[in-house]
Amino acid sequence: MTRLGIERAAEFGSNLGAGCQHPIKYRKRMATTKTDLKLALAANGAKKNKVYDGLTRDQFIQAYRLMYTSRRIDDREILLKRQQKIYFQMSGAGHEAIGVAAGLALKPGYDWFYPYYRDRGLCLALGVKPYDMFLQGVGAASDPSSGGRQMPSHWSYPALHIVTQSSPTGSQILQAVGCAEGGRYFARHPKAAEVPPSKFVDYRQFKDVTFQGDEVTYVSLGDGTSSEGEFWEAMNAAALGKLPVIFCVEDNGYAISVPVEVQTAGGSISRLVSGFPNFHFEEVDGTDPVASYGAFQRAVQYCREGHGAAFVHAHVIRPYSHSLSDDERLYRPDTERERDAARDPVTRTQMFLLREGILDEKGINQLEKEVEAELQAAVDAALEALPPVPESIMKYVYSPDLDPTSPMFDTQPATTEPATSADGKKPATKTMADLITATLRDEMKRDERIVIFGEDVADVSREEYLKRKLVKGKGGVFKLTFGLQNEFGGDRVFNSPLAEAAIVGRGTGMATRGLKPVVEIQFFDYIWPAMMQIRDELSVIRWRSNNGFACPVVIRVAIGGYLTGGAIYHSQCGECVFTHIPGLRVVFPSNALDAAGLLRTAIRCDDPVLFLEHKRLYREAFGRAPYPGPDYMIPFGKAKVVHPGTDLTVITYGAVVPRALQAAQKLEREQDVSVELIDLRCLNPFDWETIAASVGKTNRVLVAYEDSLSWGYGAEIAARIADQLFDELDAPVRRVAAKDTFVAYQPILEDAILPQPNDLFLAMKELVEY
């Protein structure tokens, strides 16, 4: 029966030490008796065909089996943890009824699911096997969720459309919104789901897209998570888009030890969200499977019919501690815990079965006996499963299918313009801004899966203004997306709310569905609200799901100073923060041609890419180039020798490239020093081979970068040279970078803070004289 009971409590002993979960006593479990393998249905003809808010008698038996299985998996895991056979345990106890109800109301492999760690009952109802859950606990190589990389109760089952889950609370909610957007996009653009011929170098070759016209996305969270800003961003986006998302708040009254009245103003999240438009709202006793199923049936119908999103607020209980690392007796008195015990969903459901004559005592005992046997076999098999091998740790950090550093991404410019015009002049060259816009346009023509969004990126949100030709359109604060909405439509190029986490989170959900979002963060200085989505989600989804899911988003970001007036919040660098993130490609071009080639590689590759565009270089005369054609690409991790030399190596990137070139040319003119200038172009991965070859030739090296000197990106390059090329050096490795402070508004101060050509000149001169 439910929750251990008196006999099963003996498995754990009467005195559970601090840090353990604490079973509360329920009425004594029925004795197990031998009976036929078929469940003994009570003879009650009047109720034989009764339906309970949509649940048939057979479904009710199925629901109880799932709920009981969920609870007993928790209990087995607790025992295994105490025996040190698994390493972590997170309970779904008390949440079984609402989870099973959701699983029965929705369709696995049809709808999409972003559950949280209490959703064991949901996952069982969708088709996850207990054996798979025990494989998570032991961290087996055959664990289908992560191959031993993620802790238990972090679900990931691609075939069932259960999307890989992380631990930061609430970070899945924005992705669920993006997932729903992706499904609706494919329904409106079915040709976008087609896979192009294999002759193309393209991420789409590895993205089999399925979609339904009426699919629903489910996302769940605890009440504590509703305190997170990303929850509110997701609710807002779902309301704005009338998206088919069901938000399920499983409110057990606590976020670890913090009670709901401390988390939620007024103590009711339903009251707080009630003003959102385009929503269907349900508040339900989540320990009652009948009421829970009815609530989900209505929510699902509302979403499937295209009316908008739904919000299900389920009041549940948490009869065990938050996890085995928590001891709820430290902050919950016995009276409160006993009050919860009276609402236990497993006990309530069992009593309902008996009262309604759906199952009798023999039938319940037989069902439980079958579950116990199944779980024992699953535990025994899982404990024999092999762990992953240490050699596998680097597998799936990046795509195993498409390597953006490979020669297939190395193509030559194919300008359509003649070498000279009729009057003998060379063809007009374009700025970096021009070629970025042209590349985006080329790729959008080629690939219908590309969507572009962010703050102010559309020409205009009120599209009737464009149709009536009342305005020209904006197209981004730097005009790089100007005209794209007008050409490709508002469902492919659109503005987002001012919410950076939502931009990246929604893009991640879209990419998981097979779209190619190219999102824009308006200024690098404002990227930090999206940091959790980038660090804890976007970059790690492939690795933590053991290649079950991937999300190759491109994030375009305007970065850098030298603006004479940009000041603190429009001029900073900080690329080293992102090159430190495994799974994320980081690109930083210095000129128009490289920007075009690298951006096309970023869009066509199968990994997430942070594409850094220096604002000062957008329209500089330096680095202008003619249009290179619609298939020009540059492999990642391939540096460019801007100026060959023999006496000194200078390694840099971004806006420091033209300043270093100016200094190198001056040194060559004045002192006949030959400087080899290397533009890295790509920061992760970077081209170590070109660096090593140059240092081996010149024996002196200067690393220059715009970010702060201390702990900056160049410090890692300098450290590697000192570590691996020490015997090649005739002088210490030098660095030139910004001062360890912020970029100021006054141009005199900005010049003093950022590395200038003269700073580079003096450092080069000192090195060759060493």
N, C-alpha and C positions, 0 to 999 in steps of 0.2 A: 504494500500500500504506500501511502505517501510519507515523505520526509523521515525516513528511517524508522520511526515508531520506537516503541520501547525495546523490542528485540534487536533492531538494527542499531540503535544507539549503543548497544553493548560492543559493536564492532570498533567503536572509537574510544570506549572507556567512559566512565562517568565524569572524569575530570579532564576536560580539554584545556591544555595550557594556553597561555597568552599567544595570540597570533593565529589561533585556529578558528574555524567556523563552528558555530554552536548549534546543533540540532535542538529544537524545542520539542517537548514531549507532546505527542498527539495520542489519540485513543489507540488502544492496542491493535496491532495488525491482525487481520484474520488468519486463522491457521490455514496452511496450504494443504489441500486435499487432492487425491488423485481423481482425475476426471477425464472425459473424452477430450481429444485435442481441439475439437470445435468449442468455441465459446458458448456457454449455456445461456441462451436468451431466455429471460423470464416470460412465462406464459401470460401474456396480457394482451389479448386481441384488440382491446379498445385503443391501446396506445401503439399498436404495431406499426402503423404508418404515420405516426405523428412526426412533424417537422418542427425543429426548435430554432426559430429565427433564421431559417434557411439550412440548418444542419439536420440531416437525416440521422436515424438511429445508428446506422453503420458508420457514418462520419463521426458521430459522437464517440463511438467506441475507438475509432482511429485516433481521434483527438486525445482521448485519455491515454491510449498506448504511447503516443508521442510525448505527452506531458510527463507520464511516469518514467519513460525512457530518459528524458532530459534530466529529471531529478536524480535518477539513479546513476547517470553518468557523472553528474556533479559529485555524488557520494563516493563513487568509485575513485574519481580523481583525487578527492580529499584523502582517501586511504592510501592511494599510490604516492601522494606527496609526502605523507607522514612516513611512508616506507622509503622515501628518497629514490623512488623509481621514476618520478617526473620532477620537473624543476619549478613549475609555477602552476597555480590553479586560480581560475576566475569563474565564479558561480553565476548561473542563470536562474537560480532558485527564486521562486516568487513571480517570475516573468513568463512562466511557461504558457499560461492561457492566452495572453495577448499575442505572443509569438506564434503559437500554433494556429490561432485564428487568422493571423495575417498570412501565414503560409498556405492555409486552405483556401483563402479568398483570392490569392494571386496565383500566377502561373510560372513555375520554374522554367528557365530556358526560353521564356517569352517576355515576361516582365524583367526588370532589372532591380538589383537589391544592393543596398549599402547599409548593412546591419552594423550593430555595435556589439560589444563583448558579452552582453547579457542575452543575446538572441540565439541561444542554443536551440530552444524550441522551434523557432522559425526555421533554422537551417535543417533540422530533422524533418520538419513538415515539407520542406522543399525537396528533400531527397538525399541529404547528406547522411552517410552511414555512421553509426557509433564507432566502428573500427577506424574510420578516417579521423574522428575526433581524438581517439586515443593515440593515433599516430602523431598528431600535433603535440600531445602531452609529452611523449617520449622524445620528440624532436627527430623523428625518423627521416631518412633520405626519401622514403616513399610517401611522406606526408604530402597529400595533394594540394594543400594550401600554400606551403612555403618550402617544403623540403628541409625542414628543421631550422629555418631562418627566422621565423616569427613565433612569438609565444602562443600558447593555446588560447582558444576562444577568439582568435583573430582570423575570421573566415575568409576563404578565397576559393571559389569553385567555378571556373570559367564556363563549364558546360551548363551549369544552373543559372548563370548570370549573377552569381554572388561575387561582387567585386572586392578585391583584396583590401583588407582593413588594417589601419595603423592604430597606434596607441594614443596619440594626442587627441583629446576628446573634441569631437565636433568637426574635425578637419575633413570628414567624408561628406558633410552636408552640401557644401558648394559643388563638389564633384557630382553629386546626385542631380543637382539642378542642370549642370552641363550635360550629363548623360541624357536627361529628358530632352534637352535642346537638341542633342545629336540625333536622337530617335525621330523627333519631329522633322528635323532637317532632311533626313534620308527619306522620310515618307513624302516630303514635298519635292525632293530631288532624287528619285530612285536611280537615275543613271549614275549618280555620284558613287553609288555603292559598287559599281562594276569595277573589276580589276583590269588594268590596262595590259596590253601585250607584254610578254616577258622581256622583250628587247629593251624596254625602258628601265633606267636605274631609278627605282621608286619604292618608297615605303609601302605603297598600296599592294605590292606583290605579297606582302606578309600580313595583310589585314583583310580577313574574310568578314564582311559586314552582313549582319542579319538585322532586320528591323520589321516592325509591325505597325500598322496604321493606328492601332489603339493601345499600344503598350503603355505601361505605367511604371514609374520608378518609385521604389520604396526606400526610405531612409529613416533610421531610428536613432534615438539618443536618449540619455537620461535627463531628468529635469535640471541637474546641475549644468549640463552642457548648454542649456538655453541661456546661460549667462555669457557665453562666448559671442563676440561680435560677428563671427562668421555665420552663426545661426541666423542672426537678424539680416545679414546681407543675403543669405540664401532665401529666406522668407520673402524679402523684398523682390528679389529677382524672379522667384516663382510667381508672385502676384502680378508683377509687371508683364510677364510673358504668358500668363494663364497656362502654366506648364502642368503636365500630368504627373505631379510628384505627390506622394503621400508622406507627410512628416508624421512620424509616430514618436511621441514623447512618452517614455515609460517611466512614470513618476513614482519612485519608491520612497520618496520623502527625504532622501539623503544623497549628497554627493560626498562619498566616503563618510566623513563625520559631520559635515556641514548640513544642517537641516534646511528644508525647502524655504522656510520663511526668511532665512538669511540669504539664500540664493536669489529668490524671486520676489520682487516687490509685490506685496499683498498676498503672497503665498500661492498664487494660481497663475500658471503660464497661459491657461486658456483665456483668462480675463485680459492679459496683456496683449495677446495676439488677435483678439477678436475684431479689431478694426481693419485687418488686412482684407482688401477686396479680392474677388475672384477665388475665394476659398470656401470649401465645405468644412464645417467644424463638427467634431464629435468629442464629447467628454464621457468617459465610460469607466466602469469598474473593470479593470484589466485582469482581475482574478476570476471573473465570471466568463467562461468560454462562450456561452450563448450570447451575452450582451456584446462581447468583444467581436464575435463573428458577424453579428448584425451591423455593428459600427463599421467594420472593414468592408462588408458588402456594399454599404451605402457609399463609403469613401471611394471604393474602386469604381463603382458605377459612375460617380460624378466625374472622375478623372478620365475614364475610358470614353465617355461621351464628349470630352473636349471642353468641359465647362471651366476647368482650371485645376488648381491644386486642392489638396485636402489636408486637414490637421486632425490627428487622432491623439487626444490626451488621455492616456490610460493610467489609472491609479492602481498601482501594484504594490507588492511588499518585497522586502529584502530579508528573508529569514536567516540567511547566513551573513557573515561579515563581508565587507566590500571585496576582499580577496583573502587568501591565506596569509598575506602580509599585514592584515588588519585584525584588530580585536574589538568588535563592536560593543562589548560589555564595558569598555572604558568610557563610552559616551551615550549608551542606550540602556535605560533601566529595564529590569525584568518585566515590569508592568507594560511597557511599550512593546516589548518583543512578544509578550503573550497576546497582546491585542492584535498584533499582526498575525500571529499563529492562527487566530480564529478565522482569518480570511485566506488561509493557504489554498491556492488554486487547485492543487492536486487532491487534497482532501475534499474540497467542495465539489469537485467534478466527480469523484468517486461516490460521494453521497447522493449526488444528483442521479447518477446511473442506477443506484439502488432504488431511490425514491420513485423514479419514473419507470422502473421495471425494464430498463434497457439491458442491464446485466444483473445477474444475481451473485451471491457470494462466491459460488463455485466458478462462475465466469470470470470474476475479477481476480480470484486467486490463480486461475489458469493463465490469464493474460500476464499477470505479474511474473509467474513462473517462467513463461516463455521469454519475457524480456530479460529476466535474470540470466537465463541460459545463454541468450544471445550476447549479453554484455560480458559474461565470463569468457566466452569464446573470443570475443573481440579484444579483451584485455590480454588474454594469453597470447594471441597472435601479435598484437602490437608490441608486447614486451620482447618478442623475438625479432622484431624488425631491425634492420641494420641502420646505424647512424650514417649521416653524410660523411664523405671523406674530406679531409682538410684541403686537398688539392682543388676542391670545387668552389672555394670561397670567392674567386674572381669571376666565376661564371655568371653571366647575365647582369653584370654591372652595366653593360651596354648591349645593344642588339647583337645577337649571334648571327643574324641573317644578312645585315647590310652594314658594311664597314665604311664610314665616310672618309677614312684615311686612305682608302684603296685607289689604285689607278683608274678605276671605272668613273671616279669623280674628277678625273684630270682631263679636261677638254680645252680646246684652243678657242680663242675669240674668233668669231665668224661675222665680222662686220658686214652689213649689207650696203654700206656706203663706199663709194670709190675712193681709192687712195688719194686722189686729187680731184677737185671739181673742175668744171669747164674753164674757169678762170685761173687754174693752176694752184688754187689754195687747198690746204689740207682740210679734211672733213672737220666739221664742228665737234668739239669735245663737250662732254657733259660732266656735271658735278656729281659728287657722291650722292646727293639728294636725288638728282635726276635719275641716276642708274638704279637706286634702290626702288624708286617708284616704278621704273620700267620693268624691273625684275618681278616685283609684286604683280604687276599687270600681266606679264608673260605667264607667270605661274598660275594665276587665277584662270587664265584662258585654257591652260593645259589641264588643270586639275580642279574639278568641280567640288572637291572635298574641302578646299581651302576656304576658311572664313576668317575675316579680319575684324577685330573689335578691340575696344579700349575707350579711354576718355577722349572725346572730341575727334575721333578718327574718321567719322562719317562726314560726308559733305553737309548733310543736314538731317536731323531726326524727323522734322516735320516735312515728309517727302512731298507733300503737295506744293511746297515752296519751289522745289526743283521742277516739278511737272509744269508749274505755271511760270517758270523762269523768273521768279521774283528775286532769287539770290543765286550767287555763283557756287556757294558751298565752301566749307572750311577745309576738311581733309587733314586734320591734325594741326597741332600748334606749330609744327615745322613744315606743314603742307606736303608731307611725303605720301599721304594717302588720298590726296586731292583727286577727284574725278573717278575713283574706283567704285564708290557707291553708285554714282550716276551710270556707270557702265555695267556693273554686275548686279545691282539691286540691293535693297536694304536688308534682305535676309542673309547676304554674304558679307556686307560691310556695314557695321552698325556701332552706335555709341553704347557704352555701358554706364551704369551708375559710377559715381566717384568712389570706387572701392577696389583697391589693388588686389586684395586677397580674393575677391570675387572674380576678378579678371583671370587670374591664374588658376583658381580652383575650378571655375566653370570650363576654362580651356582644357584642364586636365580631364574632366569628365567627358568632354566632347571627344578628345583624342583617344580616350579609352574605348569609345564607340567606333573609332575608325576615321573621324574627321581629322583635318590638319589645321588646327587653329594657329593663326599668326597674330598674337596679341601684342598690344603695345602698352608699356608702362611709360607714362609721359616724361618723367624725369627720373634718373637713377636715384636721386635723393629721396624719392617717394616710393621706392620699391619695398621698403621694410615691412609694411603691413602684409605683403605677400610672402614674407620669408618662410613662414611655417608651411605654406603650400609648396614652395619651391624645395625646401630642405627635407621636409618630412613626408612629402607626397610625390610630387612630380619626378624628382630625381631617383626615388627608391622603389617605385611601384613595380618595375620589372624585376628587380633583384629580390624584393621581399616576397613576390608571388611566384618566384622560381620560373620566370618567363611566362606565367599565366596571363599577365596583362602588361600593356605598355601604353605610354602616352607621349608620343613625340611632338610636343608643343614647341613652337618657336616664340620666344619672348623678345621682342625688339625694345631696346631701351636707349634713350638719349642720355649720354654720359659726358662728363668732363667739364673743364674750365676754359681758361684763356678767353673769357667772354667780355671782360671789362664791364662788370656790373652784374654778373650772375649771382655773386654772393654765396652765402653758406649753403642754401638749399636748392641751388641750380647749377652747381659747379663741381661737386665732389666726384671723386673716383672711389673705388672700393672693390675692384674686381677680384682681389685676392680672397674675399669672403666667399665668392662663388666658385672659384677654381679649387677651393678646398672641399667641394661637395662631389663625392663620387656619383657617377651616373649622369652628370650634367656637362654638356659640351659648352665651352665658353669661347666666343669669337670676338675679335676686336680689330676690324680693318682700319687702314690708314688712308685709303684712296678709293676713287670711284670704281675702278675695274675690280679691285679685290672685294669691295663691298658687294658688287653684283655677283661675282663668282661664288663667294662664300655664303651669301644669302640663299642662292639657289641650292647649294649643297645642304644648307640647314633645312630648307623646306622639303627636299627630297629624301633626306636621311630618316632613319627610324629611331633616333634618339632625341630627347629634349635638348634644346639649344637656347642659350642666352646669347643674343646677338647685340653687341654693344656698338652703338653708333655715336661717334664723337661729334658733339654739336658744332664745335668750331670748324670741323672739317666738312660739314654738310655742303657748303657753297664756296669753299676755298679754291683759289686758282691752282694750288698744289694738288696733284693727283687727278686732275680731270682726264677723261678718256672717252673715246667714241663708244657707241653702243656695241657690246660684244656679241650680240645674238642671243636667241632664246634658250640655248642649251649650254651656255658657258658656265663651267663649274671649276672650283678650286678644291682640292682635297683638304680636309682638316689636318692640322699637324704638319703642314708643309710651309716652312718659313721662306721668305724671299730675300735674297741678297740685293739690297737696293743700290749699294755702291761697293764694288769689290776693292779689297785692299790687302796689304801684306804686313803692316806695322802694328795695327791695333784693331781689335774687334769691339764693336759697339752693338749691344743687343737691346732692342726697344720695340715699341708698338704704339699704335694710336697717334695722338697729336704730337708726341715727342719725336716721331719719325722725321717730319720736315724740319724740326728744330735741330735734331741731331745731324741731319744732312747739311744744314746750313753751317753748323760748327765744323763738321768734317771737311767741307769744301774750303772753309777759311783756313783750317790747319794745313791743308794740302797746299794752298796758295802761299801761305806765309812761311811754312817750315818744311815743306816738301815731305810731309808725313802721309802715308797711305793708310787710310782708315777703311776697314770693311764694316759696312753698316748692314745689320740684319733686322728686318722687320718680321717679328714672330707671326703676326696676322691671327693666329689661333693660340689661345692660352691654355686650353685643355681640350685635346692633347696639344703638346708643343713639340717642336722639331729639335730634339736633342742631337740628332746626327749632324745637322747643319751647324749647330753651335760647336760641337766637339771638333768638327773638321776645321772650322775657322780658328778656334783657339789653338789647335795644334799647329796652325800655320803662323799665327801672329804672336802667340805666347803672352799676349796682354789683353785684358778684357774689361770693358766698362758696361755695366747694366744700368739702363736709364728708364725711368717710369714716372708717370704723373701722380700716382698715389703717394701717400705718406711714406717717408723713408723707412721708418721702423715697421717691421713685420709686414711689409708690402710684398707684392708679387715678385718683384725683382730680387728680394732677399732669398727666395727659394732657388731661383736660377743661380745666384751667386754661390749659395751653399752647395749646390750640386756640382758646380764647376770646381770649387775648392775640394770637394770630396772625391770626385772622380777624375779630375784633370789636373791635379796638383803638380804632377811631374812635368806638365807641359808649360807651367807658368813661369815667367821671368819677373813678375811683379804681382803684388796683391790684387785681388779682385776689387774693383771700385764700384760704388753705386752713386748715382745722382738721381734725386727724386724730390718730391715736395717736402716742405717742412712739416714737422709733426704737429700741425695745427689745422684749423679750418680755412677754407678759401674765403677771403674777405671781399666786400663789395667795392671798396675804393681801388681803382686800377693800380695805383702805386703799391698797395699792400698785396694785391693779387700777384703782381709781378715778383714781389719779394718771396712769396710763398711757393709758387710753382716753378719748376725747373725751366730756365731760360737758355737760349743758345749760348750765351756767354758762360753760364755755369757748365754747360757741356764742353765747351771749348777749353776752359781751364782744366777740367778733369782729364780730358784727353791729353792735353799738353803735359800735365804732371805725370801721367802714366807712361808716356813714351820717353820721358826724361828720367824715369825711376832707375 
